[in-house]
Amino acid sequence: KLSRRARRGGEGGEKSGEETPILFLHGIGIGVLPYIPLVDLLTKEDPTIILAHLPFISMRICSSIPNPDEVVDSIQEVLHKFNYRKACVVGHSFGTAVTSWVLRRAPELVSCCALLDPVVMMMNLKDCLFNFIYKKGTMMTIEGILRNELYINFCLRRTFWWYKSILWAEDIRTPAFIALSERDECVPVPAVQQYLSRYCDEHHHELDLVVFKKQGHGGFLSCTTSLSRIATGILKLRNDCEESCRR
């Protein structure tokens, strides 16, 4: 939990009841470490940031893998422990699946959400699952190593059911920021763009949607311009939600 204010104020912080923390959910890889540059940008305004560690997708030894209900219960427990009613939930890649679990099972915990490289959108198409899990490729790449790591492999092939994680536009009942990568190897970006545009037009719904040109899945992590745009989008989203709650 990263917040000078929270550490000073004790377990719940000085303003926990009225503040909206940022709950960050990382993607498949080595945990939160690759996201430190983004977290650093987010701390410029000193929000409370809760970094959730998901060991079952972080190349860690896991004796058991929690189901979606157990993960959501854990998130709810953390928020209640620190006296937070709601959070700005930010998910990247697999983290958007966890975001989807929260949105569908405990929407009252979400004040707003940010979906970065959302693998859960249009998951009914074959692109995401086939490209990451079943597509044959060399082991001598980062993608190949992650795809074939023992516990990640078990998590995706034996405990992950797409229909329990897919996120439809109507499930997003809060203000949202969505970031896509034009050359994403997993997400069917054109289909997602078309789907979201059609839904927003038909339902007069607004989404802050950005597409990073010439970038692949997770490419924003190595691009300072993209990182800055994402941090700005998340902070604006959170601040707008806090402002509307005060009215």
Biotite code that builds the C-alpha atoms (Angstrom):
import biotite.structure as struc

atoms = struc.array([
    struc.Atom([0.000, 0.000, 0.000], chain_id="A", res_id=1, res_name="LYS", atom_name="CA", element="C"),
    struc.Atom([1.802, 3.109, -1.163], chain_id="A", res_id=2, res_name="LEU", atom_name="CA", element="C"),
    struc.Atom([0.788, 6.337, 0.526], chain_id="A", res_id=3, res_name="SER", atom_name="CA", element="C"),
    struc.Atom([2.693, 8.599, 2.888], chain_id="A", res_id=4, res_name="ARG", atom_name="CA", element="C"),
    struc.Atom([-0.656, 9.827, 4.204], chain_id="A", res_id=5, res_name="ARG", atom_name="CA", element="C"),
    struc.Atom([-1.842, 6.294, 5.012], chain_id="A", res_id=6, res_name="ALA", atom_name="CA", element="C"),
    struc.Atom([1.378, 5.450, 6.845], chain_id="A", res_id=7, res_name="ARG", atom_name="CA", element="C"),
    struc.Atom([1.172, 8.628, 8.907], chain_id="A", res_id=8, res_name="ARG", atom_name="CA", element="C"),
    struc.Atom([-2.488, 8.186, 9.729], chain_id="A", res_id=9, res_name="GLY", atom_name="CA", element="C"),
    struc.Atom([-2.255, 4.613, 10.958], chain_id="A", res_id=10, res_name="GLY", atom_name="CA", element="C"),
    struc.Atom([-4.025, 1.609, 9.547], chain_id="A", res_id=11, res_name="GLU", atom_name="CA", element="C"),
    struc.Atom([-6.833, 3.485, 7.843], chain_id="A", res_id=12, res_name="GLY", atom_name="CA", element="C"),
    struc.Atom([-5.072, 6.734, 6.990], chain_id="A", res_id=13, res_name="GLY", atom_name="CA", element="C"),
    struc.Atom([-6.306, 10.245, 7.802], chain_id="A", res_id=14, res_name="GLU", atom_name="CA", element="C"),
    struc.Atom([-8.941, 10.513, 5.079], chain_id="A", res_id=15, res_name="LYS", atom_name="CA", element="C"),
    struc.Atom([-9.677, 6.921, 4.218], chain_id="A", res_id=16, res_name="SER", atom_name="CA", element="C"),
    struc.Atom([-13.453, 7.192, 4.403], chain_id="A", res_id=17, res_name="GLY", atom_name="CA", element="C"),
    struc.Atom([-13.695, 10.056, 1.910], chain_id="A", res_id=18, res_name="GLU", atom_name="CA", element="C"),
    struc.Atom([-10.740, 9.293, -0.349], chain_id="A", res_id=19, res_name="GLU", atom_name="CA", element="C"),
    struc.Atom([-10.829, 7.110, -3.456], chain_id="A", res_id=20, res_name="THR", atom_name="CA", element="C"),
    struc.Atom([-7.715, 4.904, -3.570], chain_id="A", res_id=21, res_name="PRO", atom_name="CA", element="C"),
    struc.Atom([-6.271, 3.478, -6.764], chain_id="A", res_id=22, res_name="ILE", atom_name="CA", element="C"),
    struc.Atom([-6.348, -0.326, -6.770], chain_id="A", res_id=23, res_name="LEU", atom_name="CA", element="C"),
    struc.Atom([-3.812, -1.582, -9.325], chain_id="A", res_id=24, res_name="PHE", atom_name="CA", element="C"),
    struc.Atom([-4.059, -5.103, -10.766], chain_id="A", res_id=25, res_name="LEU", atom_name="CA", element="C"),
    struc.Atom([-1.045, -6.240, -12.774], chain_id="A", res_id=26, res_name="HIS", atom_name="CA", element="C"),
    struc.Atom([-0.861, -8.583, -15.736], chain_id="A", res_id=27, res_name="GLY", atom_name="CA", element="C"),
    struc.Atom([0.939, -11.859, -16.414], chain_id="A", res_id=28, res_name="ILE", atom_name="CA", element="C"),
    struc.Atom([4.675, -11.639, -15.836], chain_id="A", res_id=29, res_name="GLY", atom_name="CA", element="C"),
    struc.Atom([6.779, -11.011, -12.738], chain_id="A", res_id=30, res_name="ILE", atom_name="CA", element="C"),
    struc.Atom([4.303, -9.045, -10.664], chain_id="A", res_id=31, res_name="GLY", atom_name="CA", element="C"),
    struc.Atom([4.222, -5.291, -10.088], chain_id="A", res_id=32, res_name="VAL", atom_name="CA", element="C"),
    struc.Atom([7.897, -4.546, -10.828], chain_id="A", res_id=33, res_name="LEU", atom_name="CA", element="C"),
    struc.Atom([7.463, -3.583, -14.533], chain_id="A", res_id=34, res_name="PRO", atom_name="CA", element="C"),
    struc.Atom([4.746, -1.094, -13.540], chain_id="A", res_id=35, res_name="TYR", atom_name="CA", element="C"),
    struc.Atom([6.875, 0.952, -11.126], chain_id="A", res_id=36, res_name="ILE", atom_name="CA", element="C"),
    struc.Atom([7.378, 3.800, -13.688], chain_id="A", res_id=37, res_name="PRO", atom_name="CA", element="C"),
    struc.Atom([3.584, 4.092, -14.028], chain_id="A", res_id=38, res_name="LEU", atom_name="CA", element="C"),
    struc.Atom([3.094, 3.927, -10.258], chain_id="A", res_id=39, res_name="VAL", atom_name="CA", element="C"),
    struc.Atom([5.733, 6.644, -9.877], chain_id="A", res_id=40, res_name="ASP", atom_name="CA", element="C"),
    struc.Atom([3.775, 8.924, -12.220], chain_id="A", res_id=41, res_name="LEU", atom_name="CA", element="C"),
    struc.Atom([0.545, 8.209, -10.350], chain_id="A", res_id=42, res_name="LEU", atom_name="CA", element="C"),
    struc.Atom([2.111, 9.183, -7.005], chain_id="A", res_id=43, res_name="THR", atom_name="CA", element="C"),
    struc.Atom([2.748, 12.754, -8.216], chain_id="A", res_id=44, res_name="LYS", atom_name="CA", element="C"),
    struc.Atom([-0.623, 13.753, -6.757], chain_id="A", res_id=45, res_name="GLU", atom_name="CA", element="C"),
    struc.Atom([-0.103, 11.532, -3.691], chain_id="A", res_id=46, res_name="ASP", atom_name="CA", element="C"),
    struc.Atom([-3.194, 9.331, -4.002], chain_id="A", res_id=47, res_name="PRO", atom_name="CA", element="C"),
    struc.Atom([-3.397, 6.171, -1.954], chain_id="A", res_id=48, res_name="THR", atom_name="CA", element="C"),
    struc.Atom([-2.306, 3.292, -4.200], chain_id="A", res_id=49, res_name="ILE", atom_name="CA", element="C"),
    struc.Atom([-3.007, -0.336, -3.380], chain_id="A", res_id=50, res_name="ILE", atom_name="CA", element="C"),
    struc.Atom([-0.848, -2.735, -5.391], chain_id="A", res_id=51, res_name="LEU", atom_name="CA", element="C"),
    struc.Atom([-2.456, -6.156, -5.509], chain_id="A", res_id=52, res_name="ALA", atom_name="CA", element="C"),
    struc.Atom([0.018, -8.999, -5.963], chain_id="A", res_id=53, res_name="HIS", atom_name="CA", element="C"),
    struc.Atom([-1.332, -11.957, -7.954], chain_id="A", res_id=54, res_name="LEU", atom_name="CA", element="C"),
    struc.Atom([1.259, -14.718, -7.414], chain_id="A", res_id=55, res_name="PRO", atom_name="CA", element="C"),
    struc.Atom([-0.523, -17.269, -9.610], chain_id="A", res_id=56, res_name="PHE", atom_name="CA", element="C"),
    struc.Atom([0.322, -15.190, -12.722], chain_id="A", res_id=57, res_name="ILE", atom_name="CA", element="C"),
    struc.Atom([3.703, -13.922, -11.471], chain_id="A", res_id=58, res_name="SER", atom_name="CA", element="C"),
    struc.Atom([5.945, -16.979, -11.920], chain_id="A", res_id=59, res_name="MET", atom_name="CA", element="C"),
    struc.Atom([5.606, -17.848, -8.229], chain_id="A", res_id=60, res_name="ARG", atom_name="CA", element="C"),
    struc.Atom([5.054, -21.238, -6.635], chain_id="A", res_id=61, res_name="ILE", atom_name="CA", element="C"),
    struc.Atom([1.361, -21.445, -5.720], chain_id="A", res_id=62, res_name="CYS", atom_name="CA", element="C"),
    struc.Atom([-0.134, -24.343, -3.805], chain_id="A", res_id=63, res_name="SER", atom_name="CA", element="C"),
    struc.Atom([-3.614, -23.278, -4.905], chain_id="A", res_id=64, res_name="SER", atom_name="CA", element="C"),
    struc.Atom([-5.200, -20.785, -7.280], chain_id="A", res_id=65, res_name="ILE", atom_name="CA", element="C"),
    struc.Atom([-8.131, -18.740, -5.961], chain_id="A", res_id=66, res_name="PRO", atom_name="CA", element="C"),
    struc.Atom([-11.361, -18.609, -7.928], chain_id="A", res_id=67, res_name="ASN", atom_name="CA", element="C"),
    struc.Atom([-12.929, -15.264, -8.960], chain_id="A", res_id=68, res_name="PRO", atom_name="CA", element="C"),
    struc.Atom([-15.208, -15.124, -5.905], chain_id="A", res_id=69, res_name="ASP", atom_name="CA", element="C"),
    struc.Atom([-12.257, -15.612, -3.549], chain_id="A", res_id=70, res_name="GLU", atom_name="CA", element="C"),
    struc.Atom([-10.244, -12.892, -5.287], chain_id="A", res_id=71, res_name="VAL", atom_name="CA", element="C"),
    struc.Atom([-13.143, -10.421, -5.076], chain_id="A", res_id=72, res_name="VAL", atom_name="CA", element="C"),
    struc.Atom([-13.665, -11.293, -1.398], chain_id="A", res_id=73, res_name="ASP", atom_name="CA", element="C"),
    struc.Atom([-9.977, -10.565, -0.744], chain_id="A", res_id=74, res_name="SER", atom_name="CA", element="C"),
    struc.Atom([-10.214, -7.186, -2.488], chain_id="A", res_id=75, res_name="ILE", atom_name="CA", element="C"),
    struc.Atom([-13.312, -6.309, -0.492], chain_id="A", res_id=76, res_name="GLN", atom_name="CA", element="C"),
    struc.Atom([-11.548, -7.318, 2.722], chain_id="A", res_id=77, res_name="GLU", atom_name="CA", element="C"),
    struc.Atom([-8.556, -5.084, 1.940], chain_id="A", res_id=78, res_name="VAL", atom_name="CA", element="C"),
    struc.Atom([-10.735, -2.050, 1.162], chain_id="A", res_id=79, res_name="LEU", atom_name="CA", element="C"),
    struc.Atom([-12.799, -2.525, 4.307], chain_id="A", res_id=80, res_name="HIS", atom_name="CA", element="C"),
    struc.Atom([-9.684, -3.056, 6.420], chain_id="A", res_id=81, res_name="LYS", atom_name="CA", element="C"),
    struc.Atom([-8.434, 0.391, 5.427], chain_id="A", res_id=82, res_name="PHE", atom_name="CA", element="C"),
    struc.Atom([-11.890, 1.963, 5.634], chain_id="A", res_id=83, res_name="ASN", atom_name="CA", element="C"),
    struc.Atom([-12.384, 2.596, 1.920], chain_id="A", res_id=84, res_name="TYR", atom_name="CA", element="C"),
    struc.Atom([-15.872, 2.320, 0.488], chain_id="A", res_id=85, res_name="ARG", atom_name="CA", element="C"),
    struc.Atom([-14.860, 2.328, -3.184], chain_id="A", res_id=86, res_name="LYS", atom_name="CA", element="C"),
    struc.Atom([-11.753, 2.342, -5.340], chain_id="A", res_id=87, res_name="ALA", atom_name="CA", element="C"),
    struc.Atom([-10.589, 3.457, -8.751], chain_id="A", res_id=88, res_name="CYS", atom_name="CA", element="C"),
    struc.Atom([-9.766, 0.015, -10.139], chain_id="A", res_id=89, res_name="VAL", atom_name="CA", element="C"),
    struc.Atom([-6.947, -0.125, -12.706], chain_id="A", res_id=90, res_name="VAL", atom_name="CA", element="C"),
    struc.Atom([-6.157, -3.374, -14.500], chain_id="A", res_id=91, res_name="GLY", atom_name="CA", element="C"),
    struc.Atom([-3.644, -4.307, -17.172], chain_id="A", res_id=92, res_name="HIS", atom_name="CA", element="C"),
    struc.Atom([-3.940, -7.419, -19.358], chain_id="A", res_id=93, res_name="SER", atom_name="CA", element="C"),
    struc.Atom([-4.906, -10.289, -16.997], chain_id="A", res_id=94, res_name="PHE", atom_name="CA", element="C"),
    struc.Atom([-5.566, -7.605, -14.401], chain_id="A", res_id=95, res_name="GLY", atom_name="CA", element="C"),
    struc.Atom([-8.555, -6.543, -16.508], chain_id="A", res_id=96, res_name="THR", atom_name="CA", element="C"),
    struc.Atom([-9.993, -10.025, -15.902], chain_id="A", res_id=97, res_name="ALA", atom_name="CA", element="C"),
    struc.Atom([-9.809, -9.387, -12.162], chain_id="A", res_id=98, res_name="VAL", atom_name="CA", element="C"),
    struc.Atom([-11.371, -5.954, -12.780], chain_id="A", res_id=99, res_name="THR", atom_name="CA", element="C"),
    struc.Atom([-14.177, -7.721, -14.634], chain_id="A", res_id=100, res_name="SER", atom_name="CA", element="C"),
    struc.Atom([-14.710, -10.060, -11.671], chain_id="A", res_id=101, res_name="TRP", atom_name="CA", element="C"),
    struc.Atom([-15.099, -7.069, -9.351], chain_id="A", res_id=102, res_name="VAL", atom_name="CA", element="C"),
    struc.Atom([-17.389, -5.165, -11.741], chain_id="A", res_id=103, res_name="LEU", atom_name="CA", element="C"),
    struc.Atom([-19.685, -8.163, -12.122], chain_id="A", res_id=104, res_name="ARG", atom_name="CA", element="C"),
    struc.Atom([-19.642, -9.508, -8.562], chain_id="A", res_id=105, res_name="ARG", atom_name="CA", element="C"),
    struc.Atom([-19.202, -6.405, -6.377], chain_id="A", res_id=106, res_name="ALA", atom_name="CA", element="C"),
    struc.Atom([-19.903, -3.274, -8.473], chain_id="A", res_id=107, res_name="PRO", atom_name="CA", element="C"),
    struc.Atom([-20.491, -1.274, -5.289], chain_id="A", res_id=108, res_name="GLU", atom_name="CA", element="C"),
    struc.Atom([-16.711, -1.364, -4.681], chain_id="A", res_id=109, res_name="LEU", atom_name="CA", element="C"),
    struc.Atom([-15.878, 0.434, -7.945], chain_id="A", res_id=110, res_name="VAL", atom_name="CA", element="C"),
    struc.Atom([-16.093, 4.209, -8.301], chain_id="A", res_id=111, res_name="SER", atom_name="CA", element="C"),
    struc.Atom([-14.421, 4.153, -11.734], chain_id="A", res_id=112, res_name="CYS", atom_name="CA", element="C"),
    struc.Atom([-12.147, 1.843, -13.700], chain_id="A", res_id=113, res_name="CYS", atom_name="CA", element="C"),
    struc.Atom([-9.241, 1.933, -16.137], chain_id="A", res_id=114, res_name="ALA", atom_name="CA", element="C"),
    struc.Atom([-8.690, -0.971, -18.527], chain_id="A", res_id=115, res_name="LEU", atom_name="CA", element="C"),
    struc.Atom([-5.239, -1.188, -20.133], chain_id="A", res_id=116, res_name="LEU", atom_name="CA", element="C"),
    struc.Atom([-4.836, -3.712, -22.962], chain_id="A", res_id=117, res_name="ASP", atom_name="CA", element="C"),
    struc.Atom([-8.191, -5.257, -21.931], chain_id="A", res_id=118, res_name="PRO", atom_name="CA", element="C"),
    struc.Atom([-7.952, -8.945, -22.817], chain_id="A", res_id=119, res_name="VAL", atom_name="CA", element="C"),
    struc.Atom([-11.473, -9.405, -21.420], chain_id="A", res_id=120, res_name="VAL", atom_name="CA", element="C"),
    struc.Atom([-13.139, -7.415, -24.186], chain_id="A", res_id=121, res_name="MET", atom_name="CA", element="C"),
    struc.Atom([-14.435, -9.497, -27.115], chain_id="A", res_id=122, res_name="MET", atom_name="CA", element="C"),
    struc.Atom([-13.058, -12.614, -25.453], chain_id="A", res_id=123, res_name="MET", atom_name="CA", element="C"),
    struc.Atom([-15.827, -14.520, -27.208], chain_id="A", res_id=124, res_name="ASN", atom_name="CA", element="C"),
    struc.Atom([-13.641, -14.264, -30.324], chain_id="A", res_id=125, res_name="LEU", atom_name="CA", element="C"),
    struc.Atom([-10.746, -16.683, -30.620], chain_id="A", res_id=126, res_name="LYS", atom_name="CA", element="C"),
    struc.Atom([-7.968, -14.090, -30.851], chain_id="A", res_id=127, res_name="ASP", atom_name="CA", element="C"),
    struc.Atom([-6.894, -13.627, -27.236], chain_id="A", res_id=128, res_name="CYS", atom_name="CA", element="C"),
    struc.Atom([-7.023, -17.205, -25.950], chain_id="A", res_id=129, res_name="LEU", atom_name="CA", element="C"),
    struc.Atom([-5.583, -18.722, -29.121], chain_id="A", res_id=130, res_name="PHE", atom_name="CA", element="C"),
    struc.Atom([-2.773, -16.190, -29.550], chain_id="A", res_id=131, res_name="ASN", atom_name="CA", element="C"),
    struc.Atom([-1.528, -16.475, -25.980], chain_id="A", res_id=132, res_name="PHE", atom_name="CA", element="C"),
    struc.Atom([-2.332, -20.028, -24.918], chain_id="A", res_id=133, res_name="ILE", atom_name="CA", element="C"),
    struc.Atom([-2.554, -22.271, -27.977], chain_id="A", res_id=134, res_name="TYR", atom_name="CA", element="C"),
    struc.Atom([-0.526, -20.592, -30.705], chain_id="A", res_id=135, res_name="LYS", atom_name="CA", element="C"),
    struc.Atom([2.693, -22.481, -31.386], chain_id="A", res_id=136, res_name="LYS", atom_name="CA", element="C"),
    struc.Atom([5.852, -20.437, -31.063], chain_id="A", res_id=137, res_name="GLY", atom_name="CA", element="C"),
    struc.Atom([9.420, -20.479, -29.838], chain_id="A", res_id=138, res_name="THR", atom_name="CA", element="C"),
    struc.Atom([10.268, -20.754, -26.155], chain_id="A", res_id=139, res_name="MET", atom_name="CA", element="C"),
    struc.Atom([13.117, -18.284, -26.666], chain_id="A", res_id=140, res_name="MET", atom_name="CA", element="C"),
    struc.Atom([10.917, -15.199, -26.288], chain_id="A", res_id=141, res_name="THR", atom_name="CA", element="C"),
    struc.Atom([9.446, -13.477, -23.253], chain_id="A", res_id=142, res_name="ILE", atom_name="CA", element="C"),
    struc.Atom([5.968, -14.430, -24.449], chain_id="A", res_id=143, res_name="GLU", atom_name="CA", element="C"),
    struc.Atom([7.025, -18.060, -24.870], chain_id="A", res_id=144, res_name="GLY", atom_name="CA", element="C"),
    struc.Atom([8.584, -18.217, -21.411], chain_id="A", res_id=145, res_name="ILE", atom_name="CA", element="C"),
    struc.Atom([5.491, -16.727, -19.768], chain_id="A", res_id=146, res_name="LEU", atom_name="CA", element="C"),
    struc.Atom([3.094, -18.900, -21.753], chain_id="A", res_id=147, res_name="ARG", atom_name="CA", element="C"),
    struc.Atom([4.898, -22.096, -20.757], chain_id="A", res_id=148, res_name="ASN", atom_name="CA", element="C"),
    struc.Atom([5.788, -21.293, -17.143], chain_id="A", res_id=149, res_name="GLU", atom_name="CA", element="C"),
    struc.Atom([4.352, -24.085, -14.982], chain_id="A", res_id=150, res_name="LEU", atom_name="CA", element="C"),
    struc.Atom([1.972, -22.163, -12.718], chain_id="A", res_id=151, res_name="TYR", atom_name="CA", element="C"),
    struc.Atom([0.860, -19.594, -15.307], chain_id="A", res_id=152, res_name="ILE", atom_name="CA", element="C"),
    struc.Atom([0.200, -22.464, -17.708], chain_id="A", res_id=153, res_name="ASN", atom_name="CA", element="C"),
    struc.Atom([-1.852, -24.304, -15.090], chain_id="A", res_id=154, res_name="PHE", atom_name="CA", element="C"),
    struc.Atom([-3.784, -21.148, -14.179], chain_id="A", res_id=155, res_name="CYS", atom_name="CA", element="C"),
    struc.Atom([-4.776, -20.386, -17.773], chain_id="A", res_id=156, res_name="LEU", atom_name="CA", element="C"),
    struc.Atom([-5.428, -23.931, -18.994], chain_id="A", res_id=157, res_name="ARG", atom_name="CA", element="C"),
    struc.Atom([-7.090, -25.433, -15.927], chain_id="A", res_id=158, res_name="ARG", atom_name="CA", element="C"),
    struc.Atom([-8.704, -22.653, -13.886], chain_id="A", res_id=159, res_name="THR", atom_name="CA", element="C"),
    struc.Atom([-9.495, -19.800, -16.309], chain_id="A", res_id=160, res_name="PHE", atom_name="CA", element="C"),
    struc.Atom([-12.909, -19.860, -17.998], chain_id="A", res_id=161, res_name="TRP", atom_name="CA", element="C"),
    struc.Atom([-13.450, -17.100, -20.553], chain_id="A", res_id=162, res_name="TRP", atom_name="CA", element="C"),
    struc.Atom([-17.202, -16.831, -19.983], chain_id="A", res_id=163, res_name="TYR", atom_name="CA", element="C"),
    struc.Atom([-16.593, -16.015, -16.298], chain_id="A", res_id=164, res_name="LYS", atom_name="CA", element="C"),
    struc.Atom([-14.250, -13.163, -17.178], chain_id="A", res_id=165, res_name="SER", atom_name="CA", element="C"),
    struc.Atom([-15.539, -11.622, -20.410], chain_id="A", res_id=166, res_name="ILE", atom_name="CA", element="C"),
    struc.Atom([-16.522, -7.984, -19.970], chain_id="A", res_id=167, res_name="LEU", atom_name="CA", element="C"),
    struc.Atom([-19.358, -6.467, -21.978], chain_id="A", res_id=168, res_name="TRP", atom_name="CA", element="C"),
    struc.Atom([-19.811, -2.722, -22.339], chain_id="A", res_id=169, res_name="ALA", atom_name="CA", element="C"),
    struc.Atom([-23.040, -2.830, -20.328], chain_id="A", res_id=170, res_name="GLU", atom_name="CA", element="C"),
    struc.Atom([-21.071, -4.255, -17.380], chain_id="A", res_id=171, res_name="ASP", atom_name="CA", element="C"),
    struc.Atom([-19.128, -0.984, -17.169], chain_id="A", res_id=172, res_name="ILE", atom_name="CA", element="C"),
    struc.Atom([-21.568, 1.109, -15.150], chain_id="A", res_id=173, res_name="ARG", atom_name="CA", element="C"),
    struc.Atom([-18.944, 3.581, -13.934], chain_id="A", res_id=174, res_name="THR", atom_name="CA", element="C"),
    struc.Atom([-16.799, 6.235, -15.651], chain_id="A", res_id=175, res_name="PRO", atom_name="CA", element="C"),
    struc.Atom([-14.020, 4.419, -17.498], chain_id="A", res_id=176, res_name="ALA", atom_name="CA", element="C"),
    struc.Atom([-10.678, 4.975, -19.211], chain_id="A", res_id=177, res_name="PHE", atom_name="CA", element="C"),
    struc.Atom([-9.659, 2.379, -21.802], chain_id="A", res_id=178, res_name="ILE", atom_name="CA", element="C"),
    struc.Atom([-6.232, 2.138, -23.442], chain_id="A", res_id=179, res_name="ALA", atom_name="CA", element="C"),
    struc.Atom([-5.621, -0.110, -26.459], chain_id="A", res_id=180, res_name="LEU", atom_name="CA", element="C"),
    struc.Atom([-2.437, -0.917, -28.376], chain_id="A", res_id=181, res_name="SER", atom_name="CA", element="C"),
    struc.Atom([-2.783, -0.803, -32.163], chain_id="A", res_id=182, res_name="GLU", atom_name="CA", element="C"),
    struc.Atom([-0.570, -3.861, -32.740], chain_id="A", res_id=183, res_name="ARG", atom_name="CA", element="C"),
    struc.Atom([-1.748, -5.875, -29.741], chain_id="A", res_id=184, res_name="ASP", atom_name="CA", element="C"),
    struc.Atom([-0.879, -9.547, -30.220], chain_id="A", res_id=185, res_name="GLU", atom_name="CA", element="C"),
    struc.Atom([-3.710, -10.710, -27.932], chain_id="A", res_id=186, res_name="CYS", atom_name="CA", element="C"),
    struc.Atom([-6.588, -8.225, -28.036], chain_id="A", res_id=187, res_name="VAL", atom_name="CA", element="C"),
    struc.Atom([-8.618, -7.955, -31.294], chain_id="A", res_id=188, res_name="PRO", atom_name="CA", element="C"),
    struc.Atom([-8.285, -4.163, -31.234], chain_id="A", res_id=189, res_name="VAL", atom_name="CA", element="C"),
    struc.Atom([-10.335, -3.299, -34.379], chain_id="A", res_id=190, res_name="PRO", atom_name="CA", element="C"),
    struc.Atom([-13.246, -5.433, -33.129], chain_id="A", res_id=191, res_name="ALA", atom_name="CA", element="C"),
    struc.Atom([-13.050, -3.880, -29.651], chain_id="A", res_id=192, res_name="VAL", atom_name="CA", element="C"),
    struc.Atom([-12.970, -0.355, -31.084], chain_id="A", res_id=193, res_name="GLN", atom_name="CA", element="C"),
    struc.Atom([-15.949, -1.026, -33.325], chain_id="A", res_id=194, res_name="GLN", atom_name="CA", element="C"),
    struc.Atom([-17.917, -2.656, -30.513], chain_id="A", res_id=195, res_name="TYR", atom_name="CA", element="C"),
    struc.Atom([-17.288, 0.159, -28.023], chain_id="A", res_id=196, res_name="LEU", atom_name="CA", element="C"),
    struc.Atom([-18.011, 2.888, -30.581], chain_id="A", res_id=197, res_name="SER", atom_name="CA", element="C"),
    struc.Atom([-21.304, 1.274, -31.564], chain_id="A", res_id=198, res_name="ARG", atom_name="CA", element="C"),
    struc.Atom([-22.342, 0.768, -27.947], chain_id="A", res_id=199, res_name="TYR", atom_name="CA", element="C"),
    struc.Atom([-21.497, 4.356, -26.973], chain_id="A", res_id=200, res_name="CYS", atom_name="CA", element="C"),
    struc.Atom([-23.414, 5.742, -29.968], chain_id="A", res_id=201, res_name="ASP", atom_name="CA", element="C"),
    struc.Atom([-26.490, 3.621, -29.296], chain_id="A", res_id=202, res_name="GLU", atom_name="CA", element="C"),
    struc.Atom([-26.605, 4.239, -25.543], chain_id="A", res_id=203, res_name="HIS", atom_name="CA", element="C"),
    struc.Atom([-25.194, 7.796, -25.444], chain_id="A", res_id=204, res_name="HIS", atom_name="CA", element="C"),
    struc.Atom([-22.451, 6.522, -23.184], chain_id="A", res_id=205, res_name="HIS", atom_name="CA", element="C"),
    struc.Atom([-19.055, 8.236, -22.893], chain_id="A", res_id=206, res_name="GLU", atom_name="CA", element="C"),
    struc.Atom([-15.732, 6.446, -22.531], chain_id="A", res_id=207, res_name="LEU", atom_name="CA", element="C"),
    struc.Atom([-12.234, 7.912, -22.534], chain_id="A", res_id=208, res_name="ASP", atom_name="CA", element="C"),
    struc.Atom([-10.712, 5.651, -25.191], chain_id="A", res_id=209, res_name="LEU", atom_name="CA", element="C"),
    struc.Atom([-7.137, 5.967, -26.453], chain_id="A", res_id=210, res_name="VAL", atom_name="CA", element="C"),
    struc.Atom([-5.289, 3.803, -28.989], chain_id="A", res_id=211, res_name="VAL", atom_name="CA", element="C"),
    struc.Atom([-1.489, 3.835, -28.960], chain_id="A", res_id=212, res_name="PHE", atom_name="CA", element="C"),
    struc.Atom([-0.228, 3.647, -32.522], chain_id="A", res_id=213, res_name="LYS", atom_name="CA", element="C"),
    struc.Atom([2.427, 1.115, -33.555], chain_id="A", res_id=214, res_name="LYS", atom_name="CA", element="C"),
    struc.Atom([2.547, -0.472, -30.100], chain_id="A", res_id=215, res_name="GLN", atom_name="CA", element="C"),
    struc.Atom([2.086, -4.088, -29.121], chain_id="A", res_id=216, res_name="GLY", atom_name="CA", element="C"),
    struc.Atom([0.635, -5.615, -25.957], chain_id="A", res_id=217, res_name="HIS", atom_name="CA", element="C"),
    struc.Atom([2.147, -3.841, -22.951], chain_id="A", res_id=218, res_name="GLY", atom_name="CA", element="C"),
    struc.Atom([4.155, -1.541, -25.213], chain_id="A", res_id=219, res_name="GLY", atom_name="CA", element="C"),
    struc.Atom([3.229, 1.492, -23.131], chain_id="A", res_id=220, res_name="PHE", atom_name="CA", element="C"),
    struc.Atom([5.504, 0.221, -20.344], chain_id="A", res_id=221, res_name="LEU", atom_name="CA", element="C"),
    struc.Atom([8.563, 1.196, -22.386], chain_id="A", res_id=222, res_name="SER", atom_name="CA", element="C"),
    struc.Atom([7.178, 4.439, -23.835], chain_id="A", res_id=223, res_name="CYS", atom_name="CA", element="C"),
    struc.Atom([7.322, 7.558, -21.661], chain_id="A", res_id=224, res_name="THR", atom_name="CA", element="C"),
    struc.Atom([4.719, 9.381, -23.770], chain_id="A", res_id=225, res_name="THR", atom_name="CA", element="C"),
    struc.Atom([2.220, 6.538, -23.441], chain_id="A", res_id=226, res_name="SER", atom_name="CA", element="C"),
    struc.Atom([2.915, 6.150, -19.715], chain_id="A", res_id=227, res_name="LEU", atom_name="CA", element="C"),
    struc.Atom([2.283, 9.854, -19.211], chain_id="A", res_id=228, res_name="SER", atom_name="CA", element="C"),
    struc.Atom([-0.997, 9.698, -21.164], chain_id="A", res_id=229, res_name="ARG", atom_name="CA", element="C"),
    struc.Atom([-2.188, 6.707, -19.122], chain_id="A", res_id=230, res_name="ILE", atom_name="CA", element="C"),
    struc.Atom([-1.234, 8.284, -15.788], chain_id="A", res_id=231, res_name="ALA", atom_name="CA", element="C"),
    struc.Atom([-3.016, 11.507, -16.773], chain_id="A", res_id=232, res_name="THR", atom_name="CA", element="C"),
    struc.Atom([-6.123, 9.568, -17.815], chain_id="A", res_id=233, res_name="GLY", atom_name="CA", element="C"),
    struc.Atom([-6.241, 7.552, -14.584], chain_id="A", res_id=234, res_name="ILE", atom_name="CA", element="C"),
    struc.Atom([-5.707, 10.557, -12.303], chain_id="A", res_id=235, res_name="LEU", atom_name="CA", element="C"),
    struc.Atom([-8.320, 12.631, -14.141], chain_id="A", res_id=236, res_name="LYS", atom_name="CA", element="C"),
    struc.Atom([-10.771, 9.742, -13.917], chain_id="A", res_id=237, res_name="LEU", atom_name="CA", element="C"),
    struc.Atom([-10.192, 9.342, -10.184], chain_id="A", res_id=238, res_name="ARG", atom_name="CA", element="C"),
    struc.Atom([-10.286, 13.068, -9.436], chain_id="A", res_id=239, res_name="ASN", atom_name="CA", element="C"),
    struc.Atom([-13.508, 13.561, -11.411], chain_id="A", res_id=240, res_name="ASP", atom_name="CA", element="C"),
    struc.Atom([-15.143, 10.726, -9.464], chain_id="A", res_id=241, res_name="CYS", atom_name="CA", element="C"),
    struc.Atom([-14.032, 12.176, -6.141], chain_id="A", res_id=242, res_name="GLU", atom_name="CA", element="C"),
    struc.Atom([-15.344, 15.594, -7.162], chain_id="A", res_id=243, res_name="GLU", atom_name="CA", element="C"),
    struc.Atom([-18.732, 14.218, -8.192], chain_id="A", res_id=244, res_name="SER", atom_name="CA", element="C"),
    struc.Atom([-19.022, 12.359, -4.867], chain_id="A", res_id=245, res_name="CYS", atom_name="CA", element="C"),
    struc.Atom([-18.501, 15.595, -2.932], chain_id="A", res_id=246, res_name="ARG", atom_name="CA", element="C"),
    struc.Atom([-21.378, 17.361, -4.707], chain_id="A", res_id=247, res_name="ARG", atom_name="CA", element="C"),
])
